[in-house]
Amino acid sequence: MITLVCLYGPFSWLLVISYPWNGYRWFWVMLWPILPGLLAGLPFHPRQSVEFTVMGMTTMAVIGLLTYLGTKGIFGRIASAVIALAISVPTALLSFTLFRS
């Protein structure tokens, strides 16, 4: 649970940003579940279906690996949370930049 908060929490800027709640913002809110895989999907950008599929698969793989690491005791859970933050903070900053551009 902590790992998922660490993985998805940095993307909460979507909820608190000073921006109108229009279709563009809702589009990004709907992307929230796959945003941790943003970096993997960027090379496929013009083709949205491929981009979003790669982002989703990457996010699922990251969650699976972090869950596996979290089963290895307290140090595994701590490492899992730290790795999740190391992945999601830069990705959230990038997604915020892309959102504003």
Secondary structure, 3 states (H helix, E strand, C coil): CHHHHHHHHHHHHHHHCCCCCCHHHHHHHHHHHHHHHHHHHHHHCCCHHHHHHHHHHHHHHHHHHHHHHHCCCHHHHHHHHHHHHHHHHHHHHHHHHHHHC
